[in-house]
């Protein structure tokens, strides 16, 4: 019974770590207009999302190796500390640059904590039951399903800075729970290399150069994609240079990993089912692209197309969140029930994801109730892949590579999210750039606004989601509510015409995921009742002298 309570408390601590990792991006992404309206940065606020994702992707490949050396417990404490520090920085930020820096620090903690939860839970429970336990841990994020509503209500009723109070408090609870209750034994690598010199030798073997190539290449690619056609023409050197250099660095990274790296970030031996592992990584990349894109883009569509009332915006964010959680839970349970027959499960999820995300292109200003159903379907598909795909990789990789493969899976999902979000955001802003003048200029002229500067101000304020401020323009002060509403409706129509192109593009991503799913193998032979890392007392964890000898005897 004592061991049972140890397991329950350890999983509870990991659940707190999981929710604290998800909360910052979920909440802040629900209220960007309030943030940039207060501290500026309207033309580059998107980088707080990109910086968070890039930081998560940057740290993830190294978390597994580090946690193998110092233990899951201490790396989880470090992750929660990073989130706390990052969120304090965000809460006190007085310009967008500082806020972006805080979100980058938070992203480091998110990458650490996501890996710790998936790898830590997978190690504590029997392999055949990982789906059930991961489903239970994932379910604990349920209180954050209305994250958009929370963000809108907090920001509109008081100040968006209180979001940082909530997120840093969540990280503090995770830190305390981990410190008190999460006590797994040290991983085998740490037990074999118990001295400082041995562990430092292993640290030196980490592929830091490969990490530099991959992240710098990805960051430059993001800079080019996010700026191209929006802030600068595609032919400008300021767009072409980062694009070309970024692509070149990514290609050099691939050559480095395949030919020259002594200890590559991506193990050259991909475990017991290399084809399935590789295809699962591809599917994970696609699901990351669609998950983060809908997660980040839909709240702005709910805000700009259907109105700014906080509760209404929050309600519009619920279907996708509920669908994602439901899809995740259903797939994780089915993973254990089907005992390794993953092809049809991930194929079905990929089809549902593609249909749902593509179906969002049908959203219009007058069919929000139909869109609710489509959002739920999109969430089911995305949720059916995001975490379950990471779980599949733990089935087929060797026990000593669980942390490494899990970290790579998380990194690939985040990279997919970063690339997908950059591509989708670029498509959206370039379409919006054409739609706003086409619809707002005639609307302004129709109500008697002919001053070129004021028409430009109307277009600019609509682009920045500052609709209420339009009412205070000199020409608008003499107009009635009907005239003002006609401008608002023209802006909503412009947004409604721009968003569908994002979801058309998602169909192409989804098709790749469907194709990859068709070639997955049966992995039932790798499932058994063995737990990789049992819980132990202080001496078994290696926190007391003589651990190595004692643990070997145990």
Steps between C-alpha positions, in 0.01 A plus 500: 500500500790734575638444152153569361483834678851584385391440143183708539688793654775481238245503218319789669826696510559423131145614423576836665819523295299427184234765560754766598680439170184546291349799678719797387460461124136395526411809704713771341405387150139573595553874553773638269308819415490604866874439532624692195246776560667554840873448436522546122643263242189474286706422190708221657300362794484168316857444615392431857338184364791420269761564771318270742482221242860542386631497858302183571638337186855615581514348847303180434773293326736552794254449785502124465877472527519745790221330693671165445800645686339693786161328524145586395424658838763771477440581136127542578586741781719696260221512242246636747753759615554616140125541452470700821784735404370538144149582614622755755691671217184500286288637782733796557577565130454858377587434137448214258870413483508422873176305473642291215808430713280381785306269270829359366611420856159344561544291185819351642308389809214369287735281298656361816169431671321343204781250458513426872129422515486272196829321572447495877149358481605246237780374724288466815225279355483171306565543127163352403317750726681818398204617294265489799737681736599766248130556427438559871792742530395682183144536632630726776533783248118508486471810725682693227256404225332845528846665483387754241206600720725528805742720307228721356325548834821569693631744239170683450389519864838587656835472321662234284792499748293293742529215250867483600396475866288195417767330289791565735286377791427181307874449446567559871250229593665264250840575653376428853319179400806373314730579791279317749359203311682415174787267598592250227828317510780654298509380138742221413740744332536704819552189711773372269676838491481615860802732518503862389783439253314213335183706466690800361654270241150400391390865487788572263368229269173688446460618144500872579620590151210309349264681735645834394460416129141379535365779720684787329386367163142470620506846661628663180240311297230633735629856463482475124156339488342735755637810327454403137221681317373651825758739645729480195465381136613144433774633273662713773838390632365527856264212414711300256818499710354327809299263281800389295739482797239319710436235234876459450559450874223240518656312207844519664342367821368196313842426349666553839265257673532232232873519431706686755337517846671259741199503733209629285187661643296249302623146579608320185346185641129577519405208720299189428271636226691778322246549220212547741707732719594717201142513368370581848740795513363627166141468626603678821647790298175541304280479809718762667455732203122469511468497880694818567361674194137448597584562866660836418298612196145402596480732806584796275236388249245462780591854611520675163218332308236433764541785747713615792274418796731304739258224600398450137864474390564252780201283410620486138830359622341210689413254218855460371643469851237243600550309176877493544477365854234245399702385200811465713323295766319276251818425306708434812241255631471331160879470483489270801181319395626430148838391641721635227276501193572868441460535123122538491494713813744762369355475149152574634630788710687643200189485282286665768767767557525580128123511454445714809779751441414526132131537585575818697539671162118496487477747791300815416373789708153343510563129572678484835277217627610279211860593566472375860451145372787529253729630774419202719576259214831677431589471867415128505741436214782716633463363853497147362859551384679759716570299818415146376772523234754575773372198692543274196868591483548385860361157404758432232816666627749324731445580872828691522385731217154589635603849609699566182226385262230677702700823492545470124127435456416812699759702308361384166143582607606847611706557184193397300297751698755777446529438126128445452407810697749713306367373166134537598549843655678622187219372278243669722662843528568521127136417419381746766727768358303481175152454651499794744540783244268326254212495749568790738563774242153461339341470846666826613400686184143374533456667842673819390861452615715613208814627674787278391677510836187406693424213264856381555448528876183290476688231307792509743282479812301213353823316417614549860163386644447843657140530384374706795754775424349556154202662673724789617633602159395860413283396205330223701393727787222643287379161378225291655533147633379349173787664311754377754352151488531492121875561535527225762312255278718582199806425710351174624428395142859580400630275777249230410625505140867474606489214751377218268829496310678394817281193529525417131876476554447266796347241264837456327669439837229254599533301177864428584396373843237270347751356255757437774240325718436238231849356539513464879581154638340295777696553824311256725810282546667780697225534762540327837428550871849621591560839665826663393567711813343403833460748779752490780604655827766767538789255494363324190465832321866569552445796730708337774860380493551142396201502269675343210604187687168467681293547186708242315431247778130590494 
